[in-house]
Amino acid sequence: MPGAFGLDPVLWAAWLYYEEGLKQDEIAEKLGVSRASVFNLLQRAREEGVVNIKIDPARMERVSLAREIESATGIDECFIIPDEGAAEPLYDRIGRFGARLLEQRLSDADVLGVAWGRTVMSLSKALAPMSLPGASIAQVTGSSIATYDFSPELCTSNIAVRVGARCINLHAPGIVSSAKMKQLLMGEPIIEQHFRLLRTCTRTLFGVTHVGSETLLKDSGFMSEQILADYQSRGAIGFVSGYFFDREGKPVLTEIDARHIVMPLEDFLQVPERICIGGGMEKVAAISGMLRGRYASILVTDAGTARAVLKTY
């Protein structure tokens, strides 16, 4: 290995593959390792930021199906990934493209409000390292200790670390014991300051959850089965960034909302750029309702979901 590469096999493999155009088996022969080892080295090169591979999001937006979604729903922008892809969960594939979009859009002056979920967590892991010390990444909803692997605070902190920005977590539970307790907490200076910051958000990032027999909200422990049944009985079919809605996108409220620590809906809807990342056939009704309610201004989804959503309009 050339001394200029500092005995760094990740860097050397990345150079041979991306700059010299060698095939993986040719690199394996040069390095005296297996082809599988070369694949792992190239994967590490991407994860560690040695190389950044970027698909231009603008070209994805020009896909005719995306234009049809924009025309039918009135959404500002739609980005659609192909149905065919890697053998991995759809939320990982959508999250990875969402990361490419966020890398292009996020600036040093931004305040990004972040909700939680599997797709948001996948996006946070797929982000290339950046340096945006002037940006703020803020949690928009309170926490739940049960959502340990994709919690609101973890989604927020992961993104902040990857883009080199300030991380501002919301130091409060997602749901408190009473409406009075929420009023007391909202009056605390640190909480009041946090919600004042959220009113300055330039962008928000969130997933979409369908309300059904198997839902992330129940599996995560964020809400009980009884609470979800109450929302369903009132017509709720979806959930975004702390709010339930029906098929027409209208908010569905119960007494829980008076106890929920979350960015107020009127403030959320005033954010200039609201990015929703999510897909899958089980979410078609939820995504359609979400778009009717104008919760998102930008949608990142997959082709199959997009075609099914179009059929509901």
N, C-alpha and C positions, 0 to 999 in steps of 0.2 A: 504494500500500500504506500503511495507517495507520502513522503514526510510532510508535505504542505497540508495534508488533511488531518494532521495531528493524531494519527492512529484512531480516527473516528469512523468506524465502519458504516454508521448511519449516513453521515455526510458523503462518504465515498460512494456508497451504493446509490444515493440520490443523484449525485453528479453524473455517474455513468448512465443512469436510466433516463433522467430528464434532460440533461444537457448533451450527453454524447449519443443518446438514442439507442443504447445497447438493449438487447432483450434480457429478460430475467435469467434465462439459462446461461447466457454469455457472462452475465455478472457473477453468477454462482461459480462458474469456472475460474474467473479471475480471482475471486475472493477465497476459493477453495472451500465453499460451503454448499449446502443444498439449496435448491430453488425455493423451497419453503422458507428457508432462513432469509433469502433475499426479499421475499414477499413481506416477511415480518419487519425487516429493516426499512423497507419503503413505507410500511404502515407507520412505523415509529417516526420516520421523517416527517410525515404529515401531522401526526399527533403532537410532536415536539416543535412544530413550526419551522423546521428546516426548509420545507417547501410548502407553498400555499397554492393549491389547485382551485381555480375559481371558474365556475360556469357563469357567464354573464346573465344575471337575472333578467335583463331587458329582453333578451332573446326568448326566454321562457314565457315572458308576458305576451309576446307576439304570437304565440300559438293560438290558432283560430278558436279553440275551445275556451281559452281564457277570455278572449274578446266576447264570445257569446255570453259567458257568465257576467261579465261587466255590463253588457247591454241589457240583459234580462233583470239583473238585480240592482243596478245603479251603483255598485261598488266602484271605488276609484281604480283599484288595480287587482288583478288576479294572476297568480303564478301557479302553474300546474306541472307536476312531475309525471313522468310516464308510469303506466301501470306496471310494466316490466322493470325489474331492477334486482338489486342484491337480495339474497335469501335472508332477510332480516325483517323485524317488525316494521310496519308501515310508519309508525310514529318516529322511528329512527331515521327513515328515509326522508320524511317530511321535515323533521328537525334539522337534518343536515343541510337541506336546501334553504330552510329558514335562516340557518347560520350564515350562509353565503349572502343572503339578502341583507341581513342585519349588518354584516361586515361592510357592505357597500353603503348603507344608509346612515349608520351611527356616526355622530361627530363629537368633537370635544366639548361642544356647548349643549349637548342633549341631556334631558332628564328622561330616562326610560323607566316607566312603571312596569313591573313584572308580576304576573300571576303565576300560579303553580300548575304542575301537571307533568305527565310522562313526556309529552312532545316538547314542552318547554325545557325539561331537563335534558332531553336528547340534543336540542339545539345548543344548550349551554356547553355540553361536552364536545360538540363539533366545531365550536368557534376557533378560528385561528387567533394566535396571540396578537394583541394590538396594544397601543399605548395612547389612552385617552384620559389623562389625569384630570381633565376639566369636566368630564361627564359624570353624571350621577345615575346609579342603578338602584331604584327604590322599590321596595315590596309594597304591593297594593292591597293585600289582605292579611289579616292576622294569621297566627300560626296554629298548627295542630301537631302534637307530638307523635301522632300515629302515622303521619305522612313522612316517615323518616328518609325514604329514598328519593323522594321528589317533592320535598316540603317547600313552602313558600320562601323560607329563609335560605334554603340550599340552592334553589333555582336562582334567586337573586344574587347570592354570593358567588356562585359559579360563573355567572355572566360577568360580574364585576371583576373577578380575578382574571378571566380570559382577556378582557378588553382593557385592563389596566385602569379601571375607573373607581370612583368612590362607591362603596357599598353602604346602602342605607336600609337596614332592616326595620320592620315594624315590631316594636317590643310590646306585643299584646296578643292575647289569645284570639283565635278566629271567631269563636262564639263564646259569649260570657253568660253568666247565670240569669241575668235579668236585664230589662231595658234600663232600669235605674243604674245598674252597674256599668252599662255601656256609656251612659251620660256622664258618670263620674270619671271613667277612663278617658273619654274624649275631652274632658276638661283639664287633664293633666298636661303641663307645658310640653313635655317631650312628645306626647301623642299629638297634641294640637299642632306642634311645629312640623311633625311628619306629614299631617294631612294638608298643611299649608304648602309644603313642598310638592305634594302630589298634584295640587292645583296648577303647578307650573310644568307638568309633564308635556314634553313635545312628542313623545311616542309611548305607546303601551304595547306589550307583548303578552299574548294569552292563548290558551288552547280552548277547545270546546268539548263539553261532555254531554253525552246523551243520558237522559234520565230513564232508566229501564231496569229490568230485573238484575242485570249485571252492570254496575256503574262504578266508576272510579271513586265517586264521593263516598259510597258505602264501603267499598273495599279498602279505602285509605283510612277509614275511621273518622273522617272529617265530619260526617253527619250520620245519624242513626237511621235504621230502616224505617222507623216510625216517622221521623221528620221527612224523609224522602217520600213516603206514602202520602203524607199530607200535601206536599207540593204536587205530586202526581194527581191526586184527587181534584185539584184545582186547575188541572190542565197543563202542568209544566212538562215540557219535553226536552229541554236543554238547559245548560248552565254555562255561563262564561264569566270569568273574573269576579265571582262572588254573587252573581244574580241568576235566578231562574226565569225562564220565559216560556210562553206557549208557542203554538205553531205559527202564529202571526207575528211573533217577536215581542209581544206585549209582556211586561214584567209580571211575574206571579209572586205574590207576597203572602207571607204568613207571619205569625208572631215572632218567628226566628229572625226576621229581618231587623226587628227592633233590638236584637241582641248580637247582631253580626257586625264585627269590626272590619270594615271594608271601605275602599274608596267610594264615596257617594256616586250614584249612577249619573246624576246631572254633571258632575265633574268629569267622570269617565268619558261621557259622550262628547265633551268639549275638547278632548285631546285631539290635536290635528291629525295624527297618524296612528291608527289603531290596527295592529297586525295580529290577525288570527291564524294560527297554524294548526291544522287538523284534517283528518280524513278517515275513510273507512265506511263501508256501506251501513254499518250500524249507527253512524252519525249523520246520515243524510237528512233526516227530519230536523235534527238539532241545528245543523249548518244552515239549512233552508230558513228556519225560524230566526236564527241569529242574523242572517243577512236581511230578512224582512224588518227586523228590529233596528237595523243600522248600527249594530254594536261594533262591527269592523268596517274599516275603510280599505283594508288590504287583506286578501285571503291567499294562503298557501295551502294547496290540497293536491290530491292525486286525480288522475284523469277519470277513473271509474266513478269516484264520488262526484266529481264535477258534472259528468253526464247525468247521473241520477238526480242531482240537485236541479239541473235544468228542466227535468221532466215535471218538477213540482211547480213550475212557474207557467 
